[in-house]
Amino acid sequence: MLRRSFLQTAAAAAAATPAAANEPNILLFCTDQQRFDTIGALGNPHIRTPNLDRLVANGVAFQNAYCQTPICTPSRASFLTGCYASSLHVNRNGNQYFPERFQERLISRILKDAGYDCAMVGKFHLSSSYRRVEPRLNDGYHFFEWSHAPRNDWPEDQHSYIRWLRQRGVDFKTEYGKRRFPDRPAEFNAGIAAEYHEVTWCKDYATRWIRGGLNRPWFVTVNTYAPHPPFHPPPEFLERMKPDSIPLPLWRPEDARSQKMISKVDFQSKAKDPATYASRMMKAAYYAQVEFVDDAFGQVVKALEDTGQLDNTLIIFTSDHGETMGDHGLTHKGCRFYEGLAHVPLIFSWPSRLPKGVRSKALVELTDLVPTILDAVGRPRPEYLHGKSLYPVLTGVADRDRHREFARSEYHDALDLPDHSHANMLRNDRYKLVCYHGHPTGELFDLEKDPHEFHNLWSDPKHLALRTELAKQLFDAVMLTTDPGQPRIGPM
C-alpha cells in the first residue's frame, strides 16, 4: 500500500501542474448498494433524507440511471473509467488485479494529470480485498485513505478506518453491537455508534480536506461502505425507525415459481416469501443506514458552504449498484437486473452553473459520469469512452428527458458461486430484456404496464418479435463495445 503523510502529500499537491482557475472542484460521493428509491424527495415517504432532498432541490436528479453491472468491483471499474467492465477485463468481485494498461483511464488519474489535487476516502474495490489489503494503483490520488468492510482483521497501518478508531482509543470488536435492541433480530440490529462508524470516518477526512487540506481545483471521492450489508446501522439511527410503517418488499406467489426457473443463476440468496421473515425490520435497518449516510453527506456539503466553495463545486451523488431488499424473494445482489438492483440514484449539483430542481426521465448509464466530468472541466473526451456526456442535458442545451436509446448492464462470473453465470440486460424507454446465457429462459418486462416486474413476457408468443428485436439490439451493443485487443501495427 502506497501511503504518505498529510504534509508530504500536501507538498506533492502543491507541485502538481496548475489547472485553470475557473475549473470547478468536484465531489464524487458514492455509497455502496443503495437503491434508487431511497430518497424522500424522489418519492419515498418512509425515509428521511433532508440533505439529499436539498441536493435534489438544488440540482438535477436523473430518475432513470442504471449501473453497468449489479456487483461492486466491475461497476466501480466501469463508472470510474467510462467503459463497460467487460471491455476492461474486470468482471468479478475477487479479481486478482486491475489491469495496468487501463489505469490511465481512471478519472482520478486523468484529473490529476490535468492539475487537480485528488483525494479518496473509503472503499475503492477495483480488485480483491480477500485476506489482503487491496493493492494500490497508479490512480492519481495524492491522499488515499483506504478501508473495506468495517472490520478489524486488516493490518492497522494499512486500514485507515481501524487506525482512526485506535487513535481514539476505540476497539472495534468491543464497541460493535454494544447497544442492541431486544425487539429486533440480530441480523437487523444496531452496530457501532455513529461517532465511531466508518461513515463518520469518511466524513471526517472529506471535511478536513475541503476545509484546507487540498489545493484548488480538487477532486474528492467519498466511498462509504454503507448501506451495504451487514444491516447494522448506528443505534441512534435505528431506534427512530418504525418497521410496522414500512411496506413489505415486492412479492407475489408467482415470484417463487419465477425464481425457481432461474435458481441456478448466481445470486447471494435464495428466494423466500418476505412474510416469512422479519423483512420490515430488514428494510428499517437498511433505511436507517441510508439516513445516516444522508446526515454525513450533509456535513460534507456544509464544509463546502462554510469555506465558500459550494458555488464552484460540482457535486455528484450516486451508488455502485442497488439492493434487492426482499423484492421477488431475494436479498443482496448477484445475477439479476430488477429495478431495486440495477437502478441507482444519480444527482448533480453545481450552483453557479447548473439549473435547480430539475428531474430528468432520460435513460442514463453510470458510464456517462466520466465524459460528463471531462466536459465540465473543459477537457477532451478520449475515443475509447463508452459513456455519453450528460453535460448538454445538465446545462439545458439538450432535451432533459432524452439521452440514450437504451441502457445496458452485464454480469460475467462476478461472484464466487458454482454456476459461473453470465447475463446481459437492455432497458429502453418501455421494456427490459434480460438474457441469462446458457439457460433456457430469460426475462422480458413491460415497465410501463408492470413497473414492479411481476409479469415475465419472455415466453409470451405475442412478444416473440419484440424479444427477438431487443435481443439483436443487445447483441449488437455488446459486440460494438468488445475490447479489440492489442493495437494494430500493420495490415497483416
Secondary structure, DSSP 8 states (H G I E B T S, - for coil): -----HHHHHHHHHTS----TT--EEEEEEESS--TT--GGGT-TT---HHHHHHHHTSEEEEEEE-SSSSHHHHHHHHTTTS-HHHHT---TT-S---GGGGGGSHHHHHHHTT-EEEEEEE--SS--TTS-----S---SEEEEE-SS-S-S-GGG-HHHHHHHHTT--HHHHTTSS--TTS-GGGS--S-GGGSHHHHHHHHHHHIIIIIS-SSEEEEEE--TTSSS----HHHHTT--GGGS---S--HHHHHHHHHTTTS-BSS----GGGTTHHHHHHHHHHHHHHHHHHHHHHHHHHHHTT-STTEEEEEEES----TTGGG--S-BS---HHHHEE-EEEE-TTTS-SSEEEEEEEEGGGHHHHHHHHTT----TT------HHHHTTSS-TT-S-S-EEEEEES-SS-TT--EEEEEE-SSEEEEEETTSS--EEEETTT-TT-----TT-GGGHHHHHHHHHHHHHHHHTTS---S---S--
